Amino acid sequence: MKTLTKLALSAVFAISLPVMSMDLQQAMSALGAAKTQGLVGEQPNGYLGVVGSSAQAKEIAELINKARKAEYQKLAAKNGIQLADVEAIAGKKAIEKTDPGQFIYLNGQWQKK
Amino acid sequence: MAILVTTACTPTVQVAMPNEPININLNVKIQHEILIKVDKELDELISDSSGLF
């Protein structure tokens, strides 16, 4: 009985813990397709957002965003300005440079550019 | 009579030199230049080479 409970518990944990099956390199390779397929889009805060609710898209966004934040922090430290300032400029630029047909987050909702 | 009119109170404006030096704040300009620099650096980051955009 106890082992059964343990087994059941470990099964639950296995399901609830998100397993990162991707590394940054793979996320970077998958980014272009994820954008054109409308799975992820650019937001004014300088980071990728997940448009739908695909687990893969979520993973791509998380990995890319972590790497972006590191770059933003480097820029902020180097120039002696706030991280938030760098994020805001980056968000504006990323949205400007988004290709038509891909998603951007504006006025509280996802829309096709 | 005419003399009286022309010599009536002539206003004088006095300009006094300030005792302290005049400070001109250049922080705004410097901040602006930093933002332009960051703008350029972000352009480089976004232009595909990083793979993060």
Backbone of each chain as nested JSON, in Angstrom:
{
  "chains": [
    {"id": "A", "residues": [
      {"number": 1, "name": "MET", "atoms": {"N": [0.838, -1.21, 0.0], "CA": [0.0, 0.0, 0.0], "C": [0.863, 1.245, 0.0]}},
      {"number": 2, "name": "LYS", "atoms": {"N": [1.86, 1.205, 0.918], "CA": [2.756, 2.357, 0.987], "C": [3.497, 2.559, -0.332]}},
      {"number": 3, "name": "THR", "atoms": {"N": [3.97, 1.457, -0.882], "CA": [4.71, 1.574, -2.152], "C": [3.793, 2.071, -3.259]}},
      {"number": 4, "name": "LEU", "atoms": {"N": [2.549, 1.645, -3.171], "CA": [1.577, 2.106, -4.17], "C": [1.404, 3.619, -4.085]}},
      {"number": 5, "name": "THR", "atoms": {"N": [1.27, 4.091, -2.83], "CA": [1.115, 5.536, -2.624], "C": [2.338, 6.266, -3.159]}},
      {"number": 6, "name": "LYS", "atoms": {"N": [3.502, 5.728, -2.843], "CA": [4.748, 6.335, -3.306], "C": [4.798, 6.399, -4.827]}},
      {"number": 7, "name": "LEU", "atoms": {"N": [4.405, 5.266, -5.411], "CA": [4.401, 5.192, -6.87], "C": [3.461, 6.236, -7.457]}},
      {"number": 8, "name": "ALA", "atoms": {"N": [2.281, 6.313, -6.866], "CA": [1.283, 7.263, -7.345], "C": [1.817, 8.69, -7.216]}},
      {"number": 9, "name": "LEU", "atoms": {"N": [2.439, 8.972, -6.049], "CA": [2.999, 10.3, -5.81], "C": [4.088, 10.648, -6.819]}},
      {"number": 10, "name": "SER", "atoms": {"N": [4.98, 9.689, -7.025], "CA": [6.075, 9.987, -7.957], "C": [5.542, 10.187, -9.365]}},
      {"number": 11, "name": "ALA", "atoms": {"N": [4.488, 9.486, -9.699], "CA": [3.871, 9.668, -11.011], "C": [3.309, 11.079, -11.131]}},
      {"number": 12, "name": "VAL", "atoms": {"N": [2.647, 11.521, -10.074], "CA": [2.079, 12.878, -10.067], "C": [3.188, 13.905, -10.232]}},
      {"number": 13, "name": "PHE", "atoms": {"N": [4.267, 13.722, -9.466], "CA": [5.393, 14.673, -9.56], "C": [6.017, 14.674, -10.949]}},
      {"number": 14, "name": "ALA", "atoms": {"N": [6.118, 13.502, -11.509], "CA": [6.725, 13.395, -12.835], "C": [5.926, 14.215, -13.846]}},
      {"number": 15, "name": "ILE", "atoms": {"N": [4.606, 14.223, -13.647], "CA": [3.75, 14.956, -14.577], "C": [3.809, 16.456, -14.287]}},
      {"number": 16, "name": "SER", "atoms": {"N": [3.827, 16.806, -12.994], "CA": [3.7, 18.223, -12.652], "C": [5.004, 19.003, -12.811]}},
      {"number": 17, "name": "LEU", "atoms": {"N": [6.137, 18.311, -12.736], "CA": [7.397, 19.023, -12.904], "C": [7.721, 19.197, -14.383]}},
      {"number": 18, "name": "PRO", "atoms": {"N": [7.842, 20.437, -14.82], "CA": [8.153, 20.626, -16.236], "C": [9.579, 20.179, -16.533]}},
      {"number": 19, "name": "VAL", "atoms": {"N": [9.706, 19.311, -17.483], "CA": [11.033, 18.821, -17.843], "C": [11.547, 19.632, -19.025]}},
      {"number": 20, "name": "MET", "atoms": {"N": [12.678, 20.282, -18.809], "CA": [13.273, 21.053, -19.886], "C": [13.958, 20.101, -20.861]}},
      {"number": 21, "name": "SER", "atoms": {"N": [13.304, 19.882, -21.97], "CA": [13.863, 18.925, -22.919], "C": [14.729, 19.631, -23.965]}},
      {"number": 22, "name": "MET", "atoms": {"N": [14.795, 20.94, -23.838], "CA": [15.46, 21.74, -24.865], "C": [16.589, 22.544, -24.229]}},
      {"number": 23, "name": "ASP", "atoms": {"N": [17.618, 22.807, -25.002], "CA": [18.612, 23.755, -24.508], "C": [18.495, 25.048, -25.326]}},
      {"number": 24, "name": "LEU", "atoms": {"N": [19.272, 26.033, -24.931], "CA": [19.16, 27.349, -25.564], "C": [19.421, 27.274, -27.066]}},
      {"number": 25, "name": "GLN", "atoms": {"N": [20.421, 26.471, -27.429], "CA": [20.771, 26.348, -28.842], "C": [19.584, 25.862, -29.661]}},
      {"number": 26, "name": "GLN", "atoms": {"N": [18.889, 24.855, -29.123], "CA": [17.718, 24.302, -29.825], "C": [16.583, 25.323, -29.863]}},
      {"number": 27, "name": "ALA", "atoms": {"N": [16.436, 26.043, -28.764], "CA": [15.39, 27.061, -28.71], "C": [15.642, 28.134, -29.763]}},
      {"number": 28, "name": "MET", "atoms": {"N": [16.904, 28.526, -29.916], "CA": [17.264, 29.544, -30.907], "C": [16.987, 29.048, -32.316]}},
      {"number": 29, "name": "SER", "atoms": {"N": [17.257, 27.754, -32.56], "CA": [16.99, 27.187, -33.882], "C": [15.493, 27.132, -34.168]}},
      {"number": 30, "name": "ALA", "atoms": {"N": [14.711, 26.907, -33.111], "CA": [13.267, 26.74, -33.289], "C": [12.514, 28.062, -33.293]}},
      {"number": 31, "name": "LEU", "atoms": {"N": [13.207, 29.13, -32.906], "CA": [12.53, 30.42, -32.716], "C": [11.853, 30.948, -33.98]}},
      {"number": 32, "name": "GLY", "atoms": {"N": [12.564, 30.904, -35.091], "CA": [12.014, 31.433, -36.334], "C": [10.689, 30.79, -36.699]}},
      {"number": 33, "name": "ALA", "atoms": {"N": [10.666, 29.463, -36.653], "CA": [9.446, 28.732, -36.99], "C": [8.336, 29.026, -35.989]}},
      {"number": 34, "name": "ALA", "atoms": {"N": [8.707, 29.103, -34.723], "CA": [7.705, 29.38, -33.683], "C": [7.056, 30.741, -33.909]}},
      {"number": 35, "name": "LYS", "atoms": {"N": [7.847, 31.682, -34.415], "CA": [7.296, 33.017, -34.703], "C": [6.37, 32.984, -35.916]}},
      {"number": 36, "name": "THR", "atoms": {"N": [6.835, 32.338, -36.993], "CA": [6.018, 32.331, -38.207], "C": [4.74, 31.521, -38.016]}},
      {"number": 37, "name": "GLN", "atoms": {"N": [4.803, 30.517, -37.133], "CA": [3.606, 29.715, -36.864], "C": [2.675, 30.396, -35.867]}},
      {"number": 38, "name": "GLY", "atoms": {"N": [3.099, 31.541, -35.366], "CA": [2.247, 32.287, -34.438], "C": [2.175, 31.672, -33.052]}},
      {"number": 39, "name": "LEU", "atoms": {"N": [3.209, 30.9, -32.669], "CA": [3.224, 30.288, -31.338], "C": [3.756, 31.264, -30.289]}},
      {"number": 40, "name": "VAL", "atoms": {"N": [4.712, 32.082, -30.695], "CA": [5.265, 33.097, -29.796], "C": [5.26, 34.449, -30.508]}},
      {"number": 41, "name": "GLY", "atoms": {"N": [5.298, 35.507, -29.718], "CA": [5.326, 36.85, -30.293], "C": [6.096, 37.805, -29.407]}},
      {"number": 42, "name": "GLU", "atoms": {"N": [6.341, 38.996, -29.951], "CA": [7.104, 40.006, -29.206], "C": [6.18, 40.875, -28.34]}},
      {"number": 43, "name": "GLN", "atoms": {"N": [6.705, 41.269, -27.184], "CA": [5.939, 42.107, -26.259], "C": [6.699, 43.408, -25.979]}},
      {"number": 44, "name": "PRO", "atoms": {"N": [5.977, 44.46, -25.558], "CA": [6.636, 45.746, -25.281], "C": [7.668, 45.664, -24.151]}},
      {"number": 45, "name": "ASN", "atoms": {"N": [7.607, 44.614, -23.351], "CA": [8.554, 44.507, -22.234], "C": [9.91, 43.933, -22.648]}},
      {"number": 46, "name": "GLY", "atoms": {"N": [10.081, 43.684, -23.963], "CA": [11.375, 43.211, -24.441], "C": [11.538, 41.702, -24.433]}},
      {"number": 47, "name": "TYR", "atoms": {"N": [10.466, 41.001, -24.068], "CA": [10.56, 39.547, -23.993], "C": [9.516, 38.869, -24.868]}},
      {"number": 48, "name": "LEU", "atoms": {"N": [9.792, 37.603, -25.2], "CA": [8.842, 36.806, -25.975], "C": [7.678, 36.415, -25.087]}},
      {"number": 49, "name": "GLY", "atoms": {"N": [6.504, 36.344, -25.695], "CA": [5.34, 35.833, -24.991], "C": [4.786, 34.653, -25.765]}},
      {"number": 50, "name": "VAL", "atoms": {"N": [4.057, 33.793, -25.042], "CA": [3.456, 32.633, -25.68], "C": [2.049, 33.015, -26.131]}},
      {"number": 51, "name": "VAL", "atoms": {"N": [1.797, 32.881, -27.428], "CA": [0.5, 33.304, -27.956], "C": [-0.557, 32.257, -27.641]}},
      {"number": 52, "name": "GLY", "atoms": {"N": [-0.29, 31.017, -27.966], "CA": [-1.24, 29.953, -27.659], "C": [-0.954, 29.389, -26.285]}},
      {"number": 53, "name": "SER", "atoms": {"N": [-0.937, 28.077, -26.186], "CA": [-0.579, 27.486, -24.897], "C": [0.237, 26.22, -25.119]}},
      {"number": 54, "name": "SER", "atoms": {"N": [1.021, 26.234, -26.197], "CA": [1.813, 25.045, -26.477], "C": [3.007, 24.963, -25.536]}},
      {"number": 55, "name": "ALA", "atoms": {"N": [3.248, 23.75, -25.041], "CA": [4.324, 23.54, -24.074], "C": [5.677, 23.854, -24.701]}},
      {"number": 56, "name": "GLN", "atoms": {"N": [5.805, 23.5, -25.973], "CA": [7.071, 23.734, -26.669], "C": [7.333, 25.236, -26.794]}},
      {"number": 57, "name": "ALA", "atoms": {"N": [6.279, 25.978, -27.136], "CA": [6.412, 27.429, -27.271], "C": [6.825, 28.051, -25.946]}},
      {"number": 58, "name": "LYS", "atoms": {"N": [6.243, 27.522, -24.885], "CA": [6.542, 28.032, -23.546], "C": [8.015, 27.822, -23.232]}},
      {"number": 59, "name": "GLU", "atoms": {"N": [8.501, 26.665, -23.597], "CA": [9.896, 26.32, -23.345], "C": [10.844, 27.224, -24.148]}},
      {"number": 60, "name": "ILE", "atoms": {"N": [10.504, 27.407, -25.412], "CA": [11.317, 28.279, -26.272], "C": [11.371, 29.678, -25.664]}},
      {"number": 61, "name": "ALA", "atoms": {"N": [10.193, 30.196, -25.31], "CA": [10.116, 31.554, -24.766], "C": [10.944, 31.678, -23.486]}},
      {"number": 62, "name": "GLU", "atoms": {"N": [10.829, 30.682, -22.61], "CA": [11.561, 30.74, -21.333], "C": [13.067, 30.781, -21.544]}},
      {"number": 63, "name": "LEU", "atoms": {"N": [13.546, 29.891, -22.4], "CA": [14.992, 29.812, -22.654], "C": [15.516, 31.083, -23.312]}},
      {"number": 64, "name": "ILE", "atoms": {"N": [14.795, 31.538, -24.343], "CA": [15.223, 32.745, -25.057], "C": [15.179, 33.951, -24.12]}},
      {"number": 65, "name": "ASN", "atoms": {"N": [14.105, 34.057, -23.348], "CA": [13.95, 35.217, -22.467], "C": [15.039, 35.289, -21.403]}},
      {"number": 66, "name": "LYS", "atoms": {"N": [15.432, 34.122, -20.924], "CA": [16.499, 34.081, -19.926], "C": [17.797, 34.634, -20.531]}},
      {"number": 67, "name": "ALA", "atoms": {"N": [18.076, 34.204, -21.764], "CA": [19.282, 34.674, -22.453], "C": [19.183, 36.16, -22.782]}},
      {"number": 68, "name": "ARG", "atoms": {"N": [17.986, 36.603, -23.173], "CA": [17.789, 38.029, -23.465], "C": [18.034, 38.872, -22.222]}},
      {"number": 69, "name": "LYS", "atoms": {"N": [17.485, 38.41, -21.103], "CA": [17.637, 39.175, -19.864], "C": [19.101, 39.353, -19.51]}},
      {"number": 70, "name": "ALA", "atoms": {"N": [19.882, 38.287, -19.705], "CA": [21.319, 38.372, -19.42], "C": [21.973, 39.439, -20.293]}},
      {"number": 71, "name": "GLU", "atoms": {"N": [21.575, 39.484, -21.566], "CA": [22.129, 40.493, -22.485], "C": [21.691, 41.896, -22.073]}},
      {"number": 72, "name": "TYR", "atoms": {"N": [20.428, 42.041, -21.718], "CA": [19.915, 43.35, -21.282], "C": [20.674, 43.829, -20.044]}},
      {"number": 73, "name": "GLN", "atoms": {"N": [20.89, 42.9, -19.118], "CA": [21.584, 43.27, -17.884], "C": [23.005, 43.729, -18.17]}},
      {"number": 74, "name": "LYS", "atoms": {"N": [23.645, 43.048, -19.116], "CA": [25.007, 43.446, -19.51], "C": [25.002, 44.87, -20.044]}},
      {"number": 75, "name": "LEU", "atoms": {"N": [24.057, 45.152, -20.947], "CA": [23.958, 46.485, -21.545], "C": [23.678, 47.542, -20.486]}},
      {"number": 76, "name": "ALA", "atoms": {"N": [22.78, 47.224, -19.57], "CA": [22.409, 48.183, -18.521], "C": [23.613, 48.501, -17.64]}},
      {"number": 77, "name": "ALA", "atoms": {"N": [24.325, 47.46, -17.237], "CA": [25.485, 47.645, -16.365], "C": [26.583, 48.43, -17.081]}},
      {"number": 78, "name": "LYS", "atoms": {"N": [26.809, 48.082, -18.325], "CA": [27.868, 48.717, -19.115], "C": [27.621, 50.21, -19.277]}},
      {"number": 79, "name": "ASN", "atoms": {"N": [26.362, 50.585, -19.442], "CA": [26.034, 51.985, -19.711], "C": [25.493, 52.724, -18.491]}},
      {"number": 80, "name": "GLY", "atoms": {"N": [25.427, 52.026, -17.372], "CA": [24.97, 52.661, -16.139], "C": [23.527, 53.134, -16.171]}},
      {"number": 81, "name": "ILE", "atoms": {"N": [22.664, 52.34, -16.816], "CA": [21.237, 52.673, -16.773], "C": [20.447, 51.494, -16.228]}},
      {"number": 82, "name": "GLN", "atoms": {"N": [19.173, 51.717, -15.997], "CA": [18.327, 50.695, -15.395], "C": [18.0, 49.592, -16.4]}},
      {"number": 83, "name": "LEU", "atoms": {"N": [17.889, 48.375, -15.885], "CA": [17.475, 47.238, -16.712], "C": [16.144, 47.544, -17.399]}},
      {"number": 84, "name": "ALA", "atoms": {"N": [15.233, 48.173, -16.649], "CA": [13.899, 48.482, -17.193], "C": [13.985, 49.381, -18.423]}},
      {"number": 85, "name": "ASP", "atoms": {"N": [14.963, 50.299, -18.426], "CA": [15.124, 51.199, -19.581], "C": [15.54, 50.402, -20.812]}},
      {"number": 86, "name": "VAL", "atoms": {"N": [16.494, 49.487, -20.615], "CA": [16.967, 48.657, -21.725], "C": [15.822, 47.785, -22.237]}},
      {"number": 87, "name": "GLU", "atoms": {"N": [15.064, 47.192, -21.315], "CA": [13.943, 46.326, -21.701], "C": [12.925, 47.085, -22.538]}},
      {"number": 88, "name": "ALA", "atoms": {"N": [12.654, 48.327, -22.138], "CA": [11.646, 49.125, -22.843], "C": [12.088, 49.455, -24.271]}},
      {"number": 89, "name": "ILE", "atoms": {"N": [13.358, 49.838, -24.425], "CA": [13.861, 50.166, -25.769], "C": [13.852, 48.903, -26.629]}},
      {"number": 90, "name": "ALA", "atoms": {"N": [14.304, 47.794, -26.039], "CA": [14.358, 46.531, -26.771], "C": [12.967, 46.095, -27.215]}},
      {"number": 91, "name": "GLY", "atoms": {"N": [11.987, 46.257, -26.328], "CA": [10.618, 45.866, -26.662], "C": [10.085, 46.654, -27.839]}},
      {"number": 92, "name": "LYS", "atoms": {"N": [10.36, 47.943, -27.813], "CA": [9.899, 48.825, -28.888], "C": [10.526, 48.39, -30.214]}},
      {"number": 93, "name": "LYS", "atoms": {"N": [11.827, 48.153, -30.173], "CA": [12.549, 47.758, -31.383], "C": [12.087, 46.402, -31.909]}},
      {"number": 94, "name": "ALA", "atoms": {"N": [11.947, 45.454, -31.006], "CA": [11.574, 44.102, -31.418], "C": [10.2, 44.1, -32.08]}},
      {"number": 95, "name": "ILE", "atoms": {"N": [9.296, 44.918, -31.561], "CA": [7.961, 45.014, -32.147], "C": [8.043, 45.684, -33.522]}},
      {"number": 96, "name": "GLU", "atoms": {"N": [8.86, 46.733, -33.613], "CA": [9.043, 47.423, -34.905], "C": [9.579, 46.468, -35.96]}},
      {"number": 97, "name": "LYS", "atoms": {"N": [10.503, 45.597, -35.552], "CA": [11.175, 44.722, -36.507], "C": [10.434, 43.416, -36.761]}},
      {"number": 98, "name": "THR", "atoms": {"N": [9.317, 43.228, -36.084], "CA": [8.542, 42.003, -36.293], "C": [7.962, 41.992, -37.709]}},
      {"number": 99, "name": "ASP", "atoms": {"N": [8.098, 40.844, -38.385], "CA": [7.584, 40.732, -39.753], "C": [6.057, 40.726, -39.755]}},
      {"number": 100, "name": "PRO", "atoms": {"N": [5.464, 41.238, -40.835], "CA": [4.004, 41.202, -40.964], "C": [3.499, 39.759, -40.893]}},
      {"number": 101, "name": "GLY", "atoms": {"N": [2.367, 39.584, -40.237], "CA": [1.79, 38.239, -40.119], "C": [2.143, 37.563, -38.808]}},
      {"number": 102, "name": "GLN", "atoms": {"N": [3.199, 38.082, -38.145], "CA": [3.564, 37.515, -36.849], "C": [2.882, 38.296, -35.731]}},
      {"number": 103, "name": "PHE", "atoms": {"N": [2.892, 37.691, -34.53], "CA": [2.132, 38.284, -33.443], "C": [2.929, 39.269, -32.595]}},
      {"number": 104, "name": "ILE", "atoms": {"N": [2.251, 40.341, -32.216], "CA": [2.815, 41.294, -31.253], "C": [1.766, 41.557, -30.173]}},
      {"number": 105, "name": "TYR", "atoms": {"N": [2.236, 41.873, -28.982], "CA": [1.327, 42.12, -27.862], "C": [1.145, 43.62, -27.69]}},
      {"number": 106, "name": "LEU", "atoms": {"N": [-0.046, 44.091, -28.029], "CA": [-0.327, 45.528, -27.944], "C": [-1.676, 45.757, -27.288]}},
      {"number": 107, "name": "ASN", "atoms": {"N": [-1.725, 46.795, -26.467], "CA": [-2.97, 47.161, -25.774], "C": [-3.622, 45.958, -25.086]}},
      {"number": 108, "name": "GLY", "atoms": {"N": [-2.794, 45.169, -24.419], "CA": [-3.319, 44.065, -23.621], "C": [-3.809, 42.863, -24.403]}},
      {"number": 109, "name": "GLN", "atoms": {"N": [-3.475, 42.784, -25.695], "CA": [-3.886, 41.584, -26.429], "C": [-2.925, 41.265, -27.577]}},
      {"number": 110, "name": "TRP", "atoms": {"N": [-2.938, 39.986, -27.962], "CA": [-2.117, 39.553, -29.088], "C": [-2.791, 39.963, -30.381]}},
      {"number": 111, "name": "GLN", "atoms": {"N": [-2.023, 40.54, -31.274], "CA": [-2.582, 40.841, -32.58], "C": [-1.567, 40.576, -33.675]}},
      {"number": 112, "name": "LYS", "atoms": {"N": [-2.096, 40.239, -34.851], "CA": [-1.221, 40.005, -35.998], "C": [-0.773, 41.33, -36.55]}},
      {"number": 113, "name": "LYS", "atoms": {"N": [0.538, 41.398, -36.83], "CA": [1.049, 42.655, -37.364], "C": [0.712, 42.782, -38.851]}}
    ]},
    {"id": "B", "residues": [
      {"number": 1, "name": "MET", "atoms": {"N": [8.402, 124.376, -18.879], "CA": [7.323, 123.365, -18.844], "C": [7.783, 122.091, -19.544]}},
      {"number": 2, "name": "ALA", "atoms": {"N": [8.323, 122.247, -20.767], "CA": [8.784, 121.085, -21.527], "C": [9.934, 120.386, -20.822]}},
      {"number": 3, "name": "ILE", "atoms": {"N": [10.805, 121.149, -20.234], "CA": [11.951, 120.583, -19.512], "C": [11.476, 119.734, -18.346]}},
      {"number": 4, "name": "LEU", "atoms": {"N": [10.484, 120.214, -17.683], "CA": [9.945, 119.487, -16.538], "C": [9.442, 118.104, -16.937]}},
      {"number": 5, "name": "VAL", "atoms": {"N": [8.777, 118.039, -18.099], "CA": [8.203, 116.764, -18.547], "C": [9.303, 115.743, -18.856]}},
      {"number": 6, "name": "THR", "atoms": {"N": [10.353, 116.201, -19.575], "CA": [11.389, 115.243, -19.986], "C": [12.255, 114.781, -18.831]}},
      {"number": 7, "name": "THR", "atoms": {"N": [12.375, 115.593, -17.8], "CA": [13.227, 115.156, -16.684], "C": [12.439, 114.406, -15.611]}},
      {"number": 8, "name": "ALA", "atoms": {"N": [11.186, 114.163, -15.878], "CA": [10.393, 113.398, -14.902], "C": [10.955, 111.988, -14.802]}},
      {"number": 9, "name": "CYS", "atoms": {"N": [10.634, 111.378, -13.71], "CA": [11.242, 110.095, -13.297], "C": [11.655, 109.164, -14.436]}},
      {"number": 10, "name": "THR", "atoms": {"N": [12.932, 108.95, -14.608], "CA": [13.421, 107.989, -15.6], "C": [13.649, 106.662, -14.888]}},
      {"number": 11, "name": "PRO", "atoms": {"N": [13.02, 105.589, -15.375], "CA": [13.172, 104.3, -14.675], "C": [14.585, 103.739, -14.845]}},
      {"number": 12, "name": "THR", "atoms": {"N": [15.119, 103.191, -13.818], "CA": [16.442, 102.562, -13.932], "C": [16.307, 101.073, -13.625]}},
      {"number": 13, "name": "VAL", "atoms": {"N": [16.993, 100.283, -14.434], "CA": [16.997, 98.841, -14.185], "C": [18.395, 98.464, -13.715]}},
      {"number": 14, "name": "GLN", "atoms": {"N": [18.441, 97.809, -12.57], "CA": [19.758, 97.422, -12.064], "C": [19.975, 95.926, -12.277]}},
      {"number": 15, "name": "VAL", "atoms": {"N": [21.114, 95.581, -12.843], "CA": [21.454, 94.172, -12.991], "C": [22.586, 93.859, -12.027]}},
      {"number": 16, "name": "ALA", "atoms": {"N": [22.303, 92.961, -11.098], "CA": [23.337, 92.6, -10.131], "C": [23.965, 91.27, -10.538]}},
      {"number": 17, "name": "MET", "atoms": {"N": [25.261, 91.174, -10.456], "CA": [25.941, 89.917, -10.745], "C": [25.673, 88.936, -9.603]}},
      {"number": 18, "name": "PRO", "atoms": {"N": [25.383, 87.689, -9.939], "CA": [25.165, 86.724, -8.857], "C": [26.469, 86.449, -8.11]}},
      {"number": 19, "name": "ASN", "atoms": {"N": [26.328, 86.18, -6.845], "CA": [27.524, 85.883, -6.05], "C": [28.064, 84.484, -6.33]}},
      {"number": 20, "name": "GLU", "atoms": {"N": [27.12, 83.563, -6.612], "CA": [27.534, 82.176, -6.834], "C": [27.753, 81.925, -8.322]}},
      {"number": 21, "name": "PRO", "atoms": {"N": [28.604, 80.958, -8.646], "CA": [28.782, 80.621, -10.067], "C": [27.503, 80.018, -10.648]}},
      {"number": 22, "name": "ILE", "atoms": {"N": [27.314, 80.188, -11.929], "CA": [26.124, 79.637, -12.584], "C": [26.392, 78.173, -12.935]}},
      {"number": 23, "name": "ASN", "atoms": {"N": [25.513, 77.294, -12.465], "CA": [25.651, 75.862, -12.784], "C": [24.765, 75.495, -13.955]}},
      {"number": 24, "name": "ILE", "atoms": {"N": [25.344, 74.881, -14.947], "CA": [24.538, 74.393, -16.07], "C": [24.54, 72.879, -16.008]}},
      {"number": 25, "name": "ASN", "atoms": {"N": [23.353, 72.327, -15.891], "CA": [23.227, 70.889, -15.7], "C": [23.239, 70.154, -17.036]}},
      {"number": 26, "name": "LEU", "atoms": {"N": [24.258, 69.316, -17.241], "CA": [24.389, 68.588, -18.503], "C": [23.931, 67.132, -18.393]}},
      {"number": 27, "name": "ASN", "atoms": {"N": [23.354, 66.794, -17.251], "CA": [22.928, 65.4, -17.068], "C": [21.96, 64.941, -18.142]}},
      {"number": 28, "name": "VAL", "atoms": {"N": [21.07, 65.815, -18.534], "CA": [20.047, 65.453, -19.512], "C": [20.693, 65.05, -20.832]}},
      {"number": 29, "name": "LYS", "atoms": {"N": [21.666, 65.839, -21.247], "CA": [22.342, 65.564, -22.515], "C": [23.103, 64.245, -22.443]}},
      {"number": 30, "name": "ILE", "atoms": {"N": [23.803, 64.043, -21.336], "CA": [24.579, 62.815, -21.177], "C": [23.651, 61.599, -21.203]}},
      {"number": 31, "name": "GLN", "atoms": {"N": [22.545, 61.694, -20.47], "CA": [21.582, 60.593, -20.432], "C": [21.071, 60.288, -21.843]}},
      {"number": 32, "name": "HIS", "atoms": {"N": [20.821, 61.352, -22.584], "CA": [20.31, 61.183, -23.935], "C": [21.332, 60.447, -24.812]}},
      {"number": 33, "name": "GLU", "atoms": {"N": [22.592, 60.809, -24.649], "CA": [23.637, 60.16, -25.453], "C": [23.788, 58.694, -25.081]}},
      {"number": 34, "name": "ILE", "atoms": {"N": [23.632, 58.394, -23.794], "CA": [23.706, 57.001, -23.353], "C": [22.582, 56.2, -24.001]}},
      {"number": 35, "name": "LEU", "atoms": {"N": [21.382, 56.775, -24.016], "CA": [20.244, 56.064, -24.593], "C": [20.449, 55.811, -26.089]}},
      {"number": 36, "name": "ILE", "atoms": {"N": [21.059, 56.756, -26.779], "CA": [21.337, 56.567, -28.204], "C": [22.323, 55.415, -28.39]}},
      {"number": 37, "name": "LYS", "atoms": {"N": [23.304, 55.355, -27.497], "CA": [24.321, 54.298, -27.552], "C": [23.652, 52.934, -27.304]}},
      {"number": 38, "name": "VAL", "atoms": {"N": [22.812, 52.867, -26.276], "CA": [22.115, 51.618, -25.959], "C": [21.221, 51.212, -27.13]}},
      {"number": 39, "name": "ASP", "atoms": {"N": [20.602, 52.207, -27.727], "CA": [19.749, 51.984, -28.894], "C": [20.53, 51.26, -29.994]}},
      {"number": 40, "name": "LYS", "atoms": {"N": [21.726, 51.74, -30.263], "CA": [22.568, 51.138, -31.306], "C": [22.987, 49.726, -30.918]}},
      {"number": 41, "name": "GLU", "atoms": {"N": [23.352, 49.57, -29.66], "CA": [23.801, 48.25, -29.204], "C": [22.665, 47.234, -29.28]}},
      {"number": 42, "name": "LEU", "atoms": {"N": [21.448, 47.711, -29.003], "CA": [20.293, 46.811, -29.106], "C": [19.999, 46.46, -30.562]}},
      {"number": 43, "name": "ASP", "atoms": {"N": [20.24, 47.414, -31.453], "CA": [20.078, 47.132, -32.884], "C": [20.952, 45.956, -33.285]}},
      {"number": 44, "name": "GLU", "atoms": {"N": [22.181, 45.976, -32.8], "CA": [23.111, 44.885, -33.108], "C": [22.611, 43.566, -32.531]}},
      {"number": 45, "name": "LEU", "atoms": {"N": [22.088, 43.633, -31.311], "CA": [21.602, 42.421, -30.645], "C": [20.406, 41.835, -31.396]}},
      {"number": 46, "name": "ILE", "atoms": {"N": [19.525, 42.718, -31.867], "CA": [18.296, 42.256, -32.509], "C": [18.544, 41.79, -33.947]}},
      {"number": 47, "name": "SER", "atoms": {"N": [19.605, 42.323, -34.58], "CA": [19.806, 42.007, -35.994], "C": [20.307, 40.581, -36.225]}},
      {"number": 48, "name": "ASP", "atoms": {"N": [19.495, 39.622, -35.802], "CA": [19.68, 38.2, -36.145], "C": [20.967, 37.534, -35.68]}},
      {"number": 49, "name": "SER", "atoms": {"N": [22.04, 38.285, -35.542], "CA": [23.314, 37.635, -35.234], "C": [23.29, 36.908, -33.892]}},
      {"number": 50, "name": "SER", "atoms": {"N": [22.49, 37.434, -32.951], "CA": [22.466, 36.824, -31.631], "C": [21.613, 35.56, -31.607]}},
      {"number": 51, "name": "GLY", "atoms": {"N": [20.629, 35.494, -32.501], "CA": [19.728, 34.345, -32.499], "C": [18.665, 34.42, -31.425]}},
      {"number": 52, "name": "LEU", "atoms": {"N": [18.62, 35.528, -30.721], "CA": [17.651, 35.655, -29.631], "C": [16.394, 36.407, -30.051]}},
      {"number": 53, "name": "PHE", "atoms": {"N": [16.364, 36.836, -31.321], "CA": [15.193, 37.581, -31.786], "C": [14.646, 37.0, -33.087]}}
    ]}
  ]
}
